[in-house]
Amino acid sequence: MTLLAILSDGFFAAVAAVGFGAVSDPPMRAFPGIALLAAVGHALRFCLMDTGVDIASASLCASVAIGIGSLLLGGRIHCPMTVLFIPALLPMIPGMYAYKTVFSMIMFMQNLDDPAAAGYLAAIVRNGFVTFSVIFMLAAGAAAPIFLFNKRAHSLTRNKKQIRS
């Protein structure tokens, strides 16, 4: 694993996240944060997976990093956490596993009487479980900082109270 591979992985994740973020029309001040969170999270997952960590555990670690980063950045730019972390998480959705699940379902339905149907059924279970696990870990990891730092997470967009002396 080279530094160039890590940086390019982060860069392409940032570009994708900015595209996903543009769909939901966040304020312009949120785009650099979205790009940074996506790049850091995806590069972290890439590094962890390259060292032998499975995709679900690596996604959990990356989504926790994105969640904590959105908590820190959200207060600085006065933007809710969800505006920052949802587009940053979208490039980590396991699209290939979801595609293989649906493809195996179609092939299973077309070959019900064929002995090869058992292989398609195994592929449905395997790929579906990976897809579900990764998406669940992404959601749980990104939501964890909201539950752990409840007061801080819900006060990001509110102005600080002025104390009169």
GUFI-21479 format. One record per residue: residue number from 0; y, x negated, z negated of N, C-alpha, C, O in turn. Coordinates in nm, 4 decimals. Each point is the difference from the previous one (the first is absolute). Layout:
N
{site NUM, {Y, X, Z}, {Y, X, Z}, {Y, X, Z}, {Y, X, Z}} ...
END
This chain:
165
{site 0, {-0.1171, -0.0858, 0.0000}, {0.1171, 0.0858, 0.0000}, {0.1229, -0.0901, 0.0000}, {0.0139, -0.0882, -0.0847}} {site 1, {0.0733, 0.1114, 0.1793}, {0.1194, -0.0809, 0.0107}, {0.1220, 0.0810, -0.0422}, {-0.0042, 0.1227, -0.0080}} {site 2, {0.1105, -0.1931, -0.0181}, {0.1247, 0.0653, -0.0366}, {0.0518, 0.0857, 0.1152}, {0.0575, 0.1065, -0.0227}} {site 3, {-0.0773, -0.1519, 0.1442}, {0.0422, 0.0775, 0.1168}, {-0.0754, 0.1327, 0.0079}, {0.0591, 0.1024, 0.0344}} {site 4, {-0.1868, -0.1030, -0.0654}, {-0.0780, 0.1247, 0.0026}, {0.0488, 0.0966, -0.1071}, {0.0088, 0.1203, 0.0247}} {site 5, {0.0227, -0.1708, -0.1416}, {0.0497, 0.0855, -0.1088}, {0.1361, 0.0578, 0.0362}, {0.0241, 0.1194, -0.0180}} {site 6, {0.0645, -0.2038, 0.0689}, {0.1346, 0.0464, 0.0362}, {-0.0032, 0.0998, 0.1155}, {0.0745, 0.0980, -0.0008}} {site 7, {-0.1600, -0.1219, 0.0997}, {-0.0077, 0.0948, 0.1115}, {-0.0592, 0.1328, -0.0448}, {0.0419, 0.1057, 0.0473}} {site 8, {-0.1390, -0.1100, -0.1380}, {-0.0564, 0.1234, -0.0545}, {0.1082, 0.0794, -0.0723}, {0.0127, 0.1208, 0.0199}} {site 9, {0.0644, -0.1879, -0.1029}, {0.1085, 0.0664, -0.0712}, {0.1078, 0.0524, 0.0940}, {0.0529, 0.1093, -0.0203}} {site 10, {-0.0205, -0.1872, 0.1229}, {0.1031, 0.0414, 0.0948}, {-0.0405, 0.1270, 0.0733}, {0.0790, 0.0940, 0.0096}} {site 11, {-0.2012, -0.0904, 0.0421}, {-0.0431, 0.1178, 0.0746}, {-0.0154, 0.1224, -0.0903}, {0.0225, 0.1126, 0.0442}} {site 12, {-0.0601, -0.1335, -0.1685}, {-0.0045, 0.1118, -0.0946}, {0.1406, 0.0521, -0.0276}, {0.0202, 0.1207, -0.0126}} {site 13, {0.0770, -0.2115, 0.0031}, {0.1392, 0.0406, -0.0241}, {0.0535, 0.0812, 0.1175}, {0.0682, 0.1005, -0.0198}} {site 14, {-0.0988, -0.1436, 0.1415}, {0.0451, 0.0734, 0.1189}, {-0.0606, 0.1404, 0.0015}, {0.0693, 0.0981, 0.0272}} {site 15, {-0.1982, -0.0894, -0.0562}, {-0.0655, 0.1311, -0.0028}, {0.0579, 0.0885, -0.1091}, {0.0211, 0.1194, 0.0215}} {site 16, {0.0046, -0.1766, -0.1378}, {0.0535, 0.0786, -0.1112}, {0.1400, 0.0514, 0.0300}, {0.0332, 0.1132, -0.0351}} {site 17, {0.0483, -0.1943, 0.0991}, {0.1338, 0.0457, 0.0381}, {-0.0116, 0.1159, 0.0994}, {0.0771, 0.0958, -0.0071}} {site 18, {-0.1710, -0.1040, 0.0979}, {-0.0231, 0.1109, 0.0923}, {-0.0451, 0.1261, -0.0719}, {0.0486, 0.1092, 0.0297}} {site 19, {-0.1409, -0.1233, -0.1238}, {-0.0435, 0.1158, -0.0781}, {0.1137, 0.0540, -0.0858}, {0.0143, 0.1211, -0.0167}} {site 20, {0.0659, -0.2113, -0.0370}, {0.1129, 0.0433, -0.0824}, {0.1047, 0.0736, 0.0808}, {0.0611, 0.0945, -0.0500}} {site 21, {-0.0390, -0.1352, 0.1733}, {0.1011, 0.0644, 0.0837}, {-0.0325, 0.1464, 0.0256}, {0.0901, 0.0814, 0.0200}} {site 22, {-0.2179, -0.0480, -0.0205}, {-0.0415, 0.1381, 0.0226}, {0.0498, 0.0903, -0.1125}, {0.0374, 0.1146, 0.0248}} {site 23, {-0.0366, -0.1648, -0.1479}, {0.0402, 0.0827, -0.1137}, {0.1495, -0.0066, -0.0290}, {0.0461, 0.0625, -0.0955}} {site 24, {0.0307, -0.1361, 0.1748}, {0.1454, -0.0054, -0.0079}, {0.0535, -0.0404, -0.1379}, {0.0768, 0.0749, -0.0604}} {site 25, {-0.1165, -0.1928, 0.0099}, {0.0570, -0.0462, -0.1270}, {0.1403, -0.0552, 0.0233}, {0.0409, -0.0176, 0.1148}} {site 26, {0.0328, -0.0096, -0.2210}, {0.1313, -0.0627, 0.0195}, {-0.0169, -0.1404, 0.0592}, {-0.1026, -0.0648, -0.0206}} {site 27, {0.2019, 0.0199, 0.0925}, {-0.0075, -0.1311, 0.0657}, {-0.0223, -0.1131, -0.0996}, {-0.0631, -0.1003, 0.0334}} {site 28, {0.1141, 0.1154, -0.1549}, {-0.0155, -0.1054, -0.1004}, {-0.1453, -0.0177, -0.0446}, {-0.0333, -0.1000, -0.0637}} {site 29, {-0.0534, 0.1962, 0.0967}, {-0.1403, -0.0071, -0.0410}, {-0.0856, -0.0824, 0.0948}, {-0.1061, -0.0477, -0.0404}} {site 30, {0.1480, 0.0293, 0.1643}, {-0.0844, -0.0665, 0.0991}, {-0.0359, -0.1448, -0.0341}, {-0.1157, -0.0383, 0.0169}} {site 31, {0.2102, -0.0436, -0.0641}, {-0.0420, -0.1362, -0.0377}, {-0.1029, -0.0002, -0.1134}, {-0.0914, -0.0825, -0.0002}} {site 32, {0.1055, 0.1732, -0.0950}, {-0.0971, 0.0096, -0.1085}, {-0.1361, 0.0447, 0.0479}, {-0.1021, -0.0520, -0.0449}} {site 33, {0.0997, 0.1489, 0.1368}, {-0.1261, 0.0467, 0.0566}, {-0.0701, -0.1147, 0.0724}, {-0.1203, -0.0204, -0.0160}} {site 34, {0.1962, -0.0534, 0.0952}, {-0.0581, -0.1118, 0.0753}, {-0.0530, -0.1079, -0.0937}, {-0.1093, -0.0527, 0.0210}} {site 35, {0.1860, 0.0200, -0.1238}, {-0.0418, -0.1030, -0.0955}, {-0.1262, 0.0414, -0.0743}, {-0.0930, -0.0794, -0.0138}} {site 36, {0.0893, 0.2030, -0.0339}, {-0.1171, 0.0476, -0.0736}, {-0.1247, 0.0015, 0.0879}, {-0.1077, -0.0403, -0.0440}} {site 37, {0.1222, 0.0864, 0.1674}, {-0.1151, 0.0040, 0.0906}, {-0.0495, -0.1404, 0.0306}, {-0.1206, -0.0247, 0.0025}} {site 38, {0.2131, -0.0667, 0.0207}, {-0.0396, -0.1378, 0.0327}, {-0.0716, -0.0656, -0.1171}, {-0.1040, -0.0632, 0.0183}} {site 39, {0.1584, 0.0776, -0.1372}, {-0.0612, -0.0609, -0.1186}, {-0.1357, 0.0633, -0.0293}, {-0.0974, -0.0708, -0.0253}} {site 40, {0.0909, 0.2039, 0.0287}, {-0.1255, 0.0684, -0.0302}, {-0.1097, -0.0298, 0.1003}, {-0.1135, -0.0281, -0.0384}} {site 41, {0.1460, 0.0339, 0.1655}, {-0.1019, -0.0236, 0.1026}, {-0.0435, -0.1459, 0.0011}, {-0.1181, -0.0294, 0.0186}} {site 42, {0.2128, -0.0625, -0.0383}, {-0.0358, -0.1422, -0.0052}, {-0.0874, -0.0294, -0.1222}, {-0.0919, -0.0817, 0.0071}} {site 43, {0.1210, 0.1486, -0.1194}, {-0.0829, -0.0181, -0.1199}, {-0.1418, 0.0499, 0.0253}, {-0.0972, -0.0666, -0.0357}} {site 44, {0.0858, 0.1831, 0.0970}, {-0.1334, 0.0523, 0.0307}, {-0.0731, -0.0913, 0.0980}, {-0.1202, -0.0226, -0.0141}} {site 45, {0.1917, -0.0295, 0.1128}, {-0.0584, -0.0919, 0.0968}, {-0.0537, -0.1250, -0.0686}, {-0.1108, -0.0449, 0.0291}} {site 46, {0.1900, -0.0109, -0.1205}, {-0.0430, -0.1209, -0.0721}, {-0.1205, 0.0279, -0.0887}, {-0.0938, -0.0796, -0.0046}} {site 47, {0.0961, 0.1922, -0.0654}, {-0.1120, 0.0340, -0.0879}, {-0.1283, 0.0239, 0.0804}, {-0.1076, -0.0448, -0.0394}} {site 48, {0.1197, 0.1146, 0.1508}, {-0.1186, 0.0248, 0.0818}, {-0.0522, -0.1288, 0.0629}, {-0.1204, -0.0146, 0.0209}} {site 49, {0.2104, -0.0786, 0.0091}, {-0.0424, -0.1270, 0.0581}, {-0.0744, -0.0862, -0.1018}, {-0.0808, -0.0850, 0.0373}} {site 50, {0.1082, 0.1072, -0.1658}, {-0.0691, -0.0762, -0.1045}, {-0.1284, 0.0683, -0.0464}, {-0.0664, -0.0499, -0.0908}} {site 51, {0.0302, 0.1632, 0.1515}, {-0.1278, 0.0629, -0.0308}, {0.0078, 0.1276, -0.0805}, {-0.1040, 0.0554, -0.0355}} {site 52, {0.2218, -0.0068, 0.0055}, {0.0143, 0.1255, -0.0739}, {-0.0218, 0.1151, 0.0978}, {0.0424, -0.0071, 0.1154}} {site 53, {-0.1082, 0.1127, -0.1616}, {-0.0252, 0.1142, 0.0883}, {0.1296, 0.0741, 0.0309}, {0.1004, -0.0169, -0.0691}} {site 54, {-0.1038, 0.0984, 0.1730}, {0.1210, 0.0643, 0.0487}, {0.0581, 0.1001, -0.1003}, {0.1221, 0.0138, -0.0081}} {site 55, {-0.2054, 0.0557, -0.0676}, {0.0499, 0.0984, -0.0953}, {0.0709, -0.0684, -0.1170}, {0.1084, 0.0427, -0.0397}} {site 56, {-0.1675, -0.1466, -0.0151}, {0.0630, -0.0718, -0.1114}, {0.1269, -0.0713, 0.0451}, {0.0997, -0.0010, -0.0722}} {site 57, {-0.1027, -0.0579, 0.1901}, {0.1190, -0.0664, 0.0525}, {0.1114, 0.1010, 0.0253}, {0.1172, -0.0297, -0.0226}} {site 58, {-0.1533, 0.1487, 0.0693}, {0.0997, 0.1051, 0.0218}, {0.0593, 0.0480, -0.1310}, {0.1189, 0.0311, -0.0065}} {site 59, {-0.2004, -0.0247, -0.0983}, {0.0514, 0.0384, -0.1308}, {0.1022, -0.1019, -0.0497}, {0.1077, 0.0381, -0.0459}} {site 60, {-0.1397, -0.1648, 0.0544}, {0.0933, -0.1040, -0.0437}, {0.1290, 0.0041, 0.0810}, {0.1092, -0.0118, -0.0556}} {site 61, {-0.1216, 0.0284, 0.1852}, {0.1183, 0.0043, 0.0855}, {0.0853, 0.1235, -0.0278}, {0.1228, -0.0081, 0.0005}} {site 62, {-0.1866, 0.1214, -0.0245}, {0.0773, 0.1212, -0.0252}, {0.0676, -0.0033, -0.1367}, {0.1080, 0.0567, -0.0164}} {site 63, {-0.1692, -0.1217, -0.0813}, {0.0675, -0.0183, -0.1289}, {0.1227, -0.0885, 0.0184}, {0.1058, 0.0273, -0.0568}} {site 64, {-0.1198, -0.1326, 0.1358}, {0.1149, -0.0868, 0.0277}, {0.1110, 0.0773, 0.0712}, {0.1177, -0.0177, -0.0312}} {site 65, {-0.1543, 0.1025, 0.1258}, {0.0991, 0.0817, 0.0697}, {0.0642, 0.0994, -0.0963}, {0.1211, 0.0215, 0.0047}} {site 66, {-0.2007, 0.0387, -0.0911}, {0.0537, 0.0953, -0.0966}, {0.0973, -0.0636, -0.0967}, {0.1063, 0.0560, -0.0269}} {site 67, {-0.1408, -0.1724, -0.0258}, {0.0910, -0.0701, -0.0909}, {0.1239, -0.0471, 0.0749}, {0.1112, 0.0071, -0.0523}} {site 68, {-0.1304, -0.0548, 0.1740}, {0.1155, -0.0410, 0.0803}, {0.0931, 0.1158, 0.0304}, {0.1220, -0.0167, -0.0006}} {site 69, {-0.1779, 0.1338, 0.0272}, {0.0853, 0.1158, 0.0266}, {0.0735, 0.0448, -0.1257}, {0.1109, 0.0528, 0.0083}} {site 70, {-0.1711, -0.0734, -0.1230}, {0.0680, 0.0304, -0.1262}, {0.1189, -0.0930, -0.0199}, {0.1075, 0.0435, -0.0412}} {site 71, {-0.1271, -0.1710, 0.0704}, {0.1082, -0.0970, -0.0166}, {0.1089, 0.0171, 0.1063}, {0.1189, -0.0032, -0.0314}} {site 72, {-0.1598, 0.0212, 0.1564}, {0.0985, 0.0149, 0.1073}, {0.0703, 0.1359, -0.0030}, {0.1170, 0.0103, 0.0369}} {site 73, {-0.1870, 0.0922, -0.0802}, {0.0585, 0.1340, -0.0023}, {0.1212, 0.0095, -0.0896}, {0.0955, 0.0706, 0.0325}} {site 74, {-0.0974, -0.1398, -0.1441}, {0.1157, 0.0010, -0.0894}, {0.1199, -0.0726, 0.0587}, {0.1147, 0.0375, -0.0242}} {site 75, {-0.1418, -0.1405, 0.1006}, {0.1098, -0.0780, 0.0592}, {0.0686, 0.0732, 0.1145}, {0.1215, -0.0106, 0.0169}} {site 76, {-0.1982, 0.0842, 0.0610}, {0.0599, 0.0669, 0.1161}, {0.0162, 0.1500, -0.0221}, {0.0369, 0.0722, 0.0926}} {site 77, {-0.0637, -0.0248, -0.2134}, {0.0135, 0.1414, -0.0360}, {-0.0766, 0.0890, 0.0973}, {0.0560, 0.0864, 0.0674}} {site 78, {-0.1851, -0.1114, -0.0633}, {-0.0880, 0.0718, 0.0918}, {-0.1292, 0.0331, -0.0754}, {-0.0505, -0.0847, -0.0736}} {site 79, {-0.0032, 0.2039, 0.0899}, {-0.1253, 0.0329, -0.0692}, {-0.1145, -0.0927, 0.0432}, {-0.0031, -0.0502, 0.1124}} {site 80, {-0.0885, 0.0299, -0.2035}, {-0.1138, -0.0879, 0.0274}, {-0.0804, 0.0466, 0.1206}, {-0.0433, -0.0818, 0.0812}} {site 81, {0.0235, 0.2109, -0.0692}, {-0.0849, 0.0510, 0.1071}, {0.0585, -0.0272, 0.1387}, {-0.0741, -0.0171, 0.0968}} {site 82, {0.2057, 0.0133, -0.0877}, {0.0643, -0.0314, 0.1280}, {-0.0347, -0.1419, 0.0421}, {-0.0089, -0.0298, 0.1191}} {site 83, {-0.0105, -0.0574, -0.2170}, {-0.0304, -0.1392, 0.0289}, {-0.1495, -0.0249, 0.0181}, {-0.0402, -0.0685, 0.0940}} {site 84, {-0.0428, 0.1236, -0.1834}, {-0.1401, -0.0431, 0.0052}, {-0.0877, 0.0776, 0.0981}, {-0.1020, -0.0528, 0.0442}} {site 85, {0.1374, 0.1744, -0.0093}, {-0.0860, 0.0737, 0.0932}, {-0.0002, -0.0645, 0.1390}, {-0.1081, -0.0230, 0.0542}} {site 86, {0.2234, -0.0071, 0.0062}, {-0.0069, -0.0683, 0.1301}, {-0.0606, -0.1401, -0.0095}, {-0.0612, -0.0477, 0.0956}} {site 87, {0.0779, -0.0181, -0.2099}, {-0.0566, -0.1342, -0.0163}, {-0.1521, 0.0034, -0.0114}, {-0.0664, -0.0975, 0.0354}} {site 88, {0.0111, 0.2066, -0.0836}, {-0.1454, 0.0121, -0.0135}, {-0.0693, 0.0415, 0.1303}, {-0.1177, -0.0300, 0.0197}} {site 89, {0.1884, 0.0969, 0.0669}, {-0.0634, 0.0551, 0.1201}, {-0.0651, -0.1041, 0.0906}, {-0.1036, 0.0305, 0.0591}} {site 90, {0.1582, -0.1523, -0.0443}, {-0.0724, -0.0969, 0.0838}, {-0.1341, -0.0443, -0.0586}, {-0.0795, -0.0632, 0.0696}} {site 91, {0.0536, 0.0953, -0.1955}, {-0.1267, -0.0400, -0.0612}, {-0.1063, 0.1087, 0.0048}, {-0.1090, -0.0184, -0.0541}} {site 92, {0.1386, 0.1310, 0.1178}, {-0.1004, 0.1051, 0.0162}, {-0.1119, -0.0552, 0.0888}, {0.0281, -0.0567, 0.1056}} {site 93, {-0.1532, 0.0721, -0.1462}, {-0.1119, -0.0588, 0.0772}, {-0.0356, 0.0832, 0.1226}, {-0.0992, 0.0730, -0.0005}} {site 94, {0.1789, -0.0839, 0.1038}, {-0.0178, 0.0818, 0.1196}, {-0.1311, -0.0234, 0.0730}, {-0.0597, 0.0943, 0.0520}} {site 95, {0.0146, -0.2179, -0.0476}, {-0.1244, -0.0286, 0.0723}, {-0.1201, 0.0638, -0.0701}, {-0.0905, 0.0515, 0.0658}} {site 96, {0.0897, -0.0550, -0.1995}, {-0.1108, 0.0643, -0.0727}, {0.0048, 0.1518, 0.0183}, {-0.1043, 0.0637, 0.0147}} {site 97, {0.2237, -0.0055, -0.0153}, {0.0118, 0.1439, 0.0216}, {-0.0452, 0.0371, 0.1413}, {-0.0678, 0.1007, 0.0199}} {site 98, {0.1059, -0.1824, 0.0768}, {-0.0426, 0.0242, 0.1380}, {-0.1519, -0.0068, 0.0109}, {-0.0616, 0.0859, 0.0631}} {site 99, {0.0006, -0.1881, -0.1246}, {-0.1454, -0.0136, 0.0070}, {-0.0700, 0.1156, -0.0696}, {-0.1088, 0.0401, 0.0412}} {site 100, {0.1698, 0.0141, -0.1466}, {-0.0574, 0.1161, -0.0680}, {-0.0026, 0.1199, 0.0929}, {-0.1035, 0.0651, 0.0148}} {site 101, {0.2157, -0.0357, 0.0474}, {0.0087, 0.1150, 0.0896}, {-0.0897, -0.0201, 0.1224}, {-0.0675, 0.0931, 0.0437}} {site 102, {0.0669, -0.2143, 0.0110}, {-0.0852, -0.0283, 0.1155}, {-0.1474, 0.0205, -0.0355}, {-0.0755, 0.0581, 0.0779}} {site 103, {0.0348, -0.1061, -0.1957}, {-0.1391, 0.0171, -0.0428}, {-0.0335, 0.1463, -0.0229}, {-0.1125, 0.0426, 0.0258}} {site 104, {0.2090, 0.0348, -0.0742}, {-0.0223, 0.1443, -0.0167}, {-0.0260, 0.0668, 0.1340}, {-0.0915, 0.0813, 0.0134}} {site 105, {0.1721, -0.1161, 0.0849}, {-0.0176, 0.0587, 0.1334}, {-0.1349, -0.0402, 0.0576}, {-0.0726, 0.0839, 0.0534}} {site 106, {0.0391, -0.2113, -0.0640}, {-0.1276, -0.0468, 0.0538}, {-0.1185, 0.0641, -0.0744}, {-0.1022, 0.0316, 0.0609}} {site 107, {0.1168, -0.0128, -0.1915}, {-0.1056, 0.0652, -0.0780}, {-0.0211, 0.1431, 0.0487}, {-0.1136, 0.0444, 0.0172}} {site 108, {0.2235, 0.0273, 0.0049}, {-0.0110, 0.1392, 0.0442}, {-0.0583, 0.0106, 0.1407}, {-0.0684, 0.0975, 0.0312}} {site 109, {0.0946, -0.1960, 0.0531}, {-0.0532, 0.0039, 0.1362}, {-0.1464, -0.0422, 0.0065}, {-0.0687, 0.0316, 0.0972}} {site 110, {0.0203, -0.1018, -0.1980}, {-0.1369, -0.0528, 0.0019}, {-0.0815, 0.0485, -0.1193}, {-0.0730, -0.0786, -0.0604}} {site 111, {0.0837, 0.2037, 0.0261}, {-0.0707, 0.0526, -0.1165}, {-0.1511, -0.0135, 0.0117}, {-0.0668, -0.0257, -0.1001}} {site 112, {0.0118, 0.0421, 0.2183}, {-0.1447, -0.0052, 0.0186}, {-0.0517, -0.1404, 0.0258}, {-0.1212, -0.0212, 0.0044}} {site 113, {0.2093, -0.0733, 0.0123}, {-0.0370, -0.1384, 0.0299}, {-0.0267, -0.0759, -0.1308}, {0.0704, 0.0218, -0.0986}} {site 114, {-0.1701, -0.1096, 0.0963}, {-0.0246, -0.0788, -0.1214}, {0.1161, -0.0931, -0.0359}, {0.0095, -0.0446, -0.1143}} {site 115, {0.0781, 0.0150, 0.2090}, {0.1153, -0.0865, -0.0277}, {0.1052, 0.0707, -0.0846}, {0.0960, -0.0633, -0.0438}} {site 116, {-0.1121, 0.1922, 0.0203}, {0.0976, 0.0765, -0.0778}, {0.0101, -0.0532, -0.1433}, {0.1059, 0.0078, -0.0621}} {site 117, {-0.2155, -0.0614, 0.0104}, {0.0039, -0.0544, -0.1363}, {0.0950, -0.1187, -0.0093}, {0.0669, -0.0180, -0.1018}} {site 118, {-0.0602, -0.0630, 0.2069}, {0.0939, -0.1123, 0.0026}, {0.1440, 0.0477, 0.0026}, {0.0869, -0.0597, -0.0635}} {site 119, {-0.0611, 0.1678, 0.1373}, {0.1346, 0.0559, 0.0035}, {0.0380, 0.0592, -0.1356}, {0.1144, -0.0114, -0.0440}} {site 120, {-0.2111, 0.0741, -0.0210}, {0.0263, 0.0558, -0.1319}, {0.0331, -0.1107, -0.1000}, {0.0898, 0.0159, -0.0827}} {site 121, {-0.1607, -0.1258, 0.0899}, {0.0298, -0.1141, -0.0877}, {0.1384, -0.0565, 0.0286}, {0.0709, -0.0401, -0.0923}} {site 122, {-0.0317, 0.0367, 0.2193}, {0.1330, -0.0490, 0.0362}, {0.1093, 0.0941, -0.0503}, {0.1071, -0.0448, -0.0410}} {site 123, {-0.1344, 0.1752, 0.0443}, {0.0964, 0.0975, -0.0530}, {0.0237, -0.0265, -0.1473}, {0.1145, -0.0064, -0.0446}} {site 124, {-0.2210, -0.0089, -0.0307}, {0.0109, -0.0209, -0.1442}, {0.0686, -0.1329, -0.0305}, {0.0906, -0.0060, -0.0832}} {site 125, {-0.1338, -0.0996, 0.1501}, {0.0558, -0.1330, -0.0259}, {0.1497, -0.0053, 0.0323}, {0.0810, -0.0381, -0.0846}} {site 126, {-0.0455, 0.0759, 0.2057}, {0.1405, -0.0075, 0.0407}, {0.0868, 0.1019, -0.0726}, {0.1149, -0.0286, -0.0337}} {site 127, {-0.1691, 0.1465, 0.0097}, {0.0748, 0.1010, -0.0744}, {0.0272, -0.0425, -0.1426}, {0.1081, 0.0247, -0.0534}} {site 128, {-0.2071, -0.0892, -0.0091}, {0.0200, -0.0466, -0.1368}, {0.1047, -0.1097, -0.0061}, {0.0824, -0.0017, -0.0915}} {site 129, {-0.0842, -0.0895, 0.1870}, {0.1014, -0.1061, 0.0028}, {0.1384, 0.0603, 0.0220}, {0.0955, -0.0379, -0.0679}} {site 130, {-0.0840, 0.1308, 0.1617}, {0.1288, 0.0648, 0.0268}, {0.0527, 0.0704, -0.1234}, {0.1155, -0.0182, -0.0384}} {site 131, {-0.2005, 0.0989, -0.0238}, {0.0413, 0.0732, -0.1196}, {0.0372, -0.0954, -0.1130}, {0.1009, 0.0207, -0.0674}} {site 132, {-0.1801, -0.1238, 0.0460}, {0.0261, -0.0943, -0.1091}, {0.1331, -0.0721, 0.0180}, {0.0772, -0.0138, -0.0949}} {site 133, {-0.0512, -0.0314, 0.2154}, {0.1244, -0.0727, 0.0242}, {0.1206, 0.0914, -0.0168}, {0.0985, -0.0386, -0.0630}} {site 134, {-0.1049, 0.1585, 0.1181}, {0.1127, 0.0928, -0.0129}, {0.0210, 0.0386, -0.1461}, {0.1141, 0.0098, -0.0450}} {site 135, {-0.2217, 0.0120, -0.0292}, {0.0126, 0.0317, -0.1418}, {0.0626, -0.1165, -0.0771}, {0.0867, 0.0212, -0.0849}} {site 136, {-0.1299, -0.1431, 0.1138}, {0.0554, -0.1173, -0.0682}, {0.1468, -0.0208, 0.0352}, {0.0789, -0.0395, -0.0858}} {site 137, {-0.0417, 0.0653, 0.2093}, {0.1407, -0.0113, 0.0380}, {0.0853, 0.0997, -0.0778}, {0.1067, -0.0345, -0.0508}} {site 138, {-0.1540, 0.1567, 0.0422}, {0.0763, 0.1028, -0.0725}, {0.0051, -0.0293, -0.1493}, {0.1057, 0.0123, -0.0618}} {site 139, {-0.2170, -0.0502, 0.0042}, {-0.0037, -0.0276, -0.1443}, {0.0850, -0.1213, -0.0365}, {0.0714, 0.0018, -0.1002}} {site 140, {-0.0791, -0.1059, 0.1805}, {0.0769, -0.1204, -0.0296}, {0.1492, 0.0197, 0.0134}, {0.0768, -0.0536, -0.0799}} {site 141, {-0.0340, 0.1297, 0.1799}, {0.1424, 0.0235, 0.0184}, {0.0555, 0.0962, -0.1038}, {0.1169, -0.0100, -0.0375}} {site 142, {-0.1995, 0.1031, -0.0095}, {0.0456, 0.0965, -0.0990}, {-0.0059, -0.0547, -0.1422}, {0.0654, 0.0544, -0.0890}} {site 143, {-0.1411, -0.1591, 0.0659}, {-0.0149, -0.0544, -0.1352}, {0.1339, -0.0378, -0.0640}, {0.0207, 0.0335, -0.1166}} {site 144, {0.0714, -0.1011, 0.1860}, {0.1279, -0.0311, -0.0644}, {0.0813, 0.1233, -0.0378}, {0.0782, -0.0047, -0.0950}} {site 145, {-0.0954, 0.1153, 0.1678}, {0.0706, 0.1227, -0.0363}, {-0.0477, 0.0498, -0.1355}, {0.0799, 0.0458, -0.0817}} {site 146, {-0.2099, -0.0548, 0.0581}, {-0.0546, 0.0460, -0.1277}, {0.0241, -0.0998, -0.1124}, {0.0213, 0.0394, -0.1147}} {site 147, {-0.0245, -0.1665, 0.1467}, {0.0203, -0.1023, -0.1027}, {0.1460, -0.0126, -0.0423}, {0.0289, -0.0231, -0.1174}} {site 148, {0.0617, 0.0378, 0.2111}, {0.1434, -0.0131, -0.0278}, {0.0691, 0.1307, 0.0350}, {0.0884, 0.0038, 0.0856}} {site 149, {-0.1290, 0.1026, -0.1520}, {0.0417, 0.1347, 0.0351}, {0.1515, 0.0182, -0.0063}, {0.0598, 0.0508, 0.0948}} {site 150, {0.0027, -0.0914, -0.2048}, {0.1441, 0.0212, -0.0137}, {0.0777, -0.0817, 0.1027}, {0.0973, 0.0484, 0.0579}} {site 151, {-0.1395, -0.1703, -0.0359}, {0.0703, -0.0847, 0.0970}, {-0.0193, 0.0527, 0.1418}, {0.0937, -0.0024, 0.0799}} {site 152, {-0.2121, 0.0494, -0.0481}, {-0.0279, 0.0484, 0.1353}, {0.0824, 0.1238, 0.0335}, {0.0419, 0.0170, 0.1145}} {site 153, {-0.0187, 0.0684, -0.2114}, {0.0733, 0.1239, 0.0274}, {0.1500, -0.0150, -0.0169}, {0.0737, 0.0955, 0.0247}} {site 154, {-0.0266, -0.2106, -0.0654}, {0.1443, -0.0189, -0.0165}, {0.0579, -0.0943, 0.1045}, {0.1142, -0.0436, -0.0140}} {site 155, {-0.1896, 0.0110, 0.1179}, {0.0462, -0.0967, 0.0991}, {0.1221, 0.0475, 0.0765}, {0.0867, -0.0805, 0.0340}} {site 156, {-0.0784, 0.2078, -0.0067}, {0.1093, 0.0505, 0.0821}, {0.1139, 0.0578, -0.0817}, {0.0978, 0.0492, 0.0563}} {site 157, {-0.1086, -0.0543, -0.1847}, {0.1055, 0.0552, -0.0851}, {0.0954, -0.1117, -0.0402}, {-0.0399, -0.1152, -0.0173}} {site 158, {0.1659, 0.1521, 0.0029}, {0.0985, -0.0971, -0.0460}, {-0.0178, -0.0249, -0.1488}, {-0.0416, 0.0890, -0.0741}} {site 159, {0.0727, -0.2078, 0.0318}, {-0.0084, -0.0341, -0.1410}, {0.1102, 0.0731, -0.0751}, {0.1114, 0.0146, 0.0503}} {site 160, {-0.1430, 0.0311, -0.1708}, {0.0985, 0.0711, -0.0799}, {0.1039, -0.0987, -0.0527}, {-0.0321, -0.1103, -0.0444}} {site 161, {0.1546, 0.1533, 0.0509}, {0.1095, -0.0800, -0.0520}, {0.0101, 0.0229, -0.1515}, {0.0078, 0.1144, -0.0449}} {site 162, {-0.0080, -0.2199, -0.0315}, {0.0127, 0.0106, -0.1458}, {0.1470, -0.0243, -0.0347}, {0.0555, -0.1062, 0.0281}} {site 163, {0.0047, 0.2058, -0.0889}, {0.1415, -0.0120, -0.0371}, {0.0094, -0.0654, -0.1356}, {-0.0757, 0.0313, -0.0919}} {site 164, {0.1704, -0.1229, 0.0812}, {0.0161, -0.0669, -0.1299}, {0.1234, 0.0429, -0.0710}, {0.0274, -0.0474, -0.1103}} 
END
